[in-house]
Amino acid sequence: MLSLLESPFALLDSMRRSKTLTIMIIILVILFGSFFLFLYYMAGKQA
């Protein structure tokens, strides 16, 4: 259980140290968000 709670904090700690990791995660979040918005938009056109 403790390892599940440590994971996000370990990621934040790594992001604080690495600018490249931070940029990669921001881009990944933007891409996933765009993809789900695209799917939502397409599903709305079907109805």
C-alpha positions as CSV (number, residue, x, y, z in Angstrom):
1,M,0.0,0.0,0.0
2,L,2.8,2.4,0.9
3,S,4.5,1.8,-2.5
4,L,1.3,2.9,-4.3
5,L,1.3,6.2,-2.4
6,E,5.0,6.8,-3.0
7,S,4.7,6.4,-6.8
8,P,3.2,9.8,-7.6
9,F,5.5,11.6,-5.2
10,A,8.5,9.8,-6.7
11,L,7.4,11.0,-10.2
12,L,7.0,14.6,-8.9
13,D,10.4,14.4,-7.4
14,S,11.9,13.2,-10.6
15,M,10.1,15.9,-12.6
16,R,11.5,18.5,-10.2
17,R,15.0,17.3,-11.1
18,S,14.6,16.7,-14.8
19,K,13.3,19.3,-17.2
20,T,13.1,16.8,-20.1
21,L,10.8,14.5,-18.1
22,T,8.6,17.4,-17.2
23,I,8.2,18.4,-20.8
24,M,7.6,14.8,-21.9
25,I,4.8,14.4,-19.3
26,I,3.2,17.7,-20.2
27,I,3.2,16.7,-23.9
28,L,1.8,13.3,-23.0
29,V,-1.0,14.8,-21.0
30,I,-1.9,17.3,-23.8
31,L,-1.9,14.4,-26.4
32,F,-4.1,12.2,-24.2
33,G,-6.5,15.1,-23.5
34,S,-6.7,16.0,-27.2
35,F,-7.3,12.4,-28.2
36,F,-10.2,12.0,-25.7
37,L,-11.7,15.3,-26.7
38,F,-11.5,14.1,-30.3
39,L,-13.3,10.9,-29.4
40,Y,-15.9,12.8,-27.5
41,Y,-16.4,15.2,-30.5
42,M,-16.7,12.2,-32.9
43,A,-19.2,10.4,-30.6
44,G,-21.3,13.5,-30.5
45,K,-21.5,13.7,-34.3
46,Q,-22.8,10.1,-34.4
47,A,-25.8,10.9,-32.2
